[in-house]
């Protein structure tokens, strides 16, 4: 099973690399809209601010973000313990973990580990 997940991760990464000839190039960010502000949903975690990633957590986040797009997809999470709780921490259900969602996942993991000690 791990071999299949690893193969899927590699295929997803290879497809992304083939589509983007310069993976080091920075992706332009969309401009902020001047219209109405978007309303945050409760499922996106608007009620509680996300914990910030410390230096070690940021390195772990970047290690999982194989294509460097700033988010961790399911394919990128495959083969790690992150995949086990991926859907639970993907609060906006977009199929990717952003830094805020990842920070919540890492904080929950640390809390569980501390409770076991």
N, C-alpha and C positions, 0 to 999 in steps of 0.2 A: 504494500500500500504506500509506504514512504517513497519507494522508487517511482511509482506512478505520479505521486504528488510532486516529487522533485523534477520529473520529466516535464510535467505540465508547467512548472515554474520556469524551467529553462526555455521551453517553447514560447511562453508568454514574453519572457525577457528578449529572446531572439527576434520575435515579431516586432516588439517595440524598438529594438535596436535597428532593425532593418528599415522601419518606417521613419526613424529619426537619424539621419546620417551624422549629426553632431550632437551626441548626448550631453556634452558639456555646455551647449548653448542654453542660455536662460530663456525660459518660456515667458512671453510677455503676459503681464497680469491684466485682467479686464479692468476698465476704468469704472469708478464708482458712478452709479446712476444718480441723476439729480432729482429724480421723481420721489415718490413715496418710499420710505424706508421699508425694507422687508420685515415682516413680523416673524420673530423667532418662535419656533414651536417648542413645546415642552419636551418633546422627544429628542430635540437637538441639544438638550442640556442647558437651556437658557437660564434655568433657575439657579444653577450653581456654576461658578467659574471653574474651568478646568485647571487642575494642578499643572504647574510648569514642569517641563522636563529638565532634570539636572544633566550634568555633562555626560555621565555614564549612560543615562537613559537616551539622550540625544544620539550617542554613538550607536546604541542598540537600534534605535529608530532608523537611522541611516543605513545600518546593515541590512535591515529588512526591506528598505525602499530600493530595490534593485535597479529600477529604471530612473531613479532620481527625480521623479515628478512631484515629490513632496507628500505623497500619500502611499499607503501600503494596501495593495490589492490582495484579494484572497489567494491569487496565484503566488504572490510574493510571500505571503504568510505561510504557505504550504510547507510542510517539513519542519515547522517549529511549533513550540507549545502555544504560540499565539493563535494558531488556527482553531484550537479547541474552543475558544471563547470569542472568536471573530464576530459572529453574528450578534452576540449579546452587546459587544462594545461598539458596533457600527450603528450608532444611535440614529443617524439620519438615513440609514438603510440605502446608501448609495453604492455599496459593495466595496468601499475603501475605508481605511482608517486614516484620519488626518491626525495632526499632532495632538489636538485636544482629546480626541477619542483614545488615542494611544496612551496619553498621559493618565487618563482615567483607568485604563486597563492595567497599566504598570502600578498605579497607586493601589488598586484593588488587589493585585497580586502581592504587593509588599505587605498589605494589611493582613491578607490570609496567612502569609509566611510568618508574620510576627505573632499572630494568634496561635500558631502551632508550636511556637517556642516557649 
